Amino acid sequence: MPHALTDDGVKLYYEEAGSGAAVIFVHEFAGDHRSWEPQMRYFSRRYRAITYGARGYPPSDVPESVSSYSQARAADDIASVLKHLGIEKAHVVGLSMGGFATLHFGFRHAPLARSLVVGGCGYGAEPDRREVFRGECEATAKLLDEKGSPTFAAKYALGAARVQYQNKDPRGWQEFATQLAEHSAKGSANTMRGVQLQRPSLWELVESMKKLTVPTLIITGDEDEPCLEPGLLMKRSIASSGLLVIPKSGHTINLEEPEAFNRAVAEFLHAVENGRWGSRDPRSVTSGVLGLK
């Protein structure tokens, strides 16, 4: 079973398929390496596609201490997998928790990034929602501690931005919910406390976003309410970014709308590979209403 070793000695399970330019997929809190199967099958036809399990998600290691989990480590773990595989530069595609890790990878390891796809990114990011979010993170971790993953999954899989997936594709949603119930309760609780609860607000990162020049695609579902304003913030702050909002969609967009997600990401990667994804023309930014200077 293949594993990459991180700088702090944690083993991360990974899978890969295909050849060509590398694309690495970074999963969300409620997902794992299996969450990217529709993308692995699609992108491995033209790329070297890689998926891996974050620390805390078996068959990756589950460190016992919360101190082994953080937003910085999540970003650095992407670099560890790439280093293990001998990849000098990759397209990085993340969803939710993985979207945050992808964005921070851009901040911390920009030379390793061909491009960034930041999907479903924004939970807990709005300044006036920070304390509510942090309280919900701790309550979630406590539920995992006391009741375990199956009880947690039964609630979490039916969240406000998950029911769209259930309504569209009950079979796919059931597979997602079943896999969620299989997660390590310890790993999920530690991830919630060490990564989710502690990560900085996106509003605190605007200056870092303004310095980011890596081609970036931001994707969100239009019914994924916590990600809408953060998506606009990232679009306005990252000059090399584009924003895609998928209609009638929730949080699990790569599974809920795989065709739309894959098509958008494929077109983005093609544009980047051909030097056709530039930065925003400064003339398009105005304080007026009609766009007149």
Order of alpha helices (4+ residues) and beta strands (2+ residues): beta-beta-beta-alpha-beta-alpha-beta-alpha-beta-alpha-alpha-alpha-alpha-alpha-alpha-beta-alpha-beta-alpha-alpha
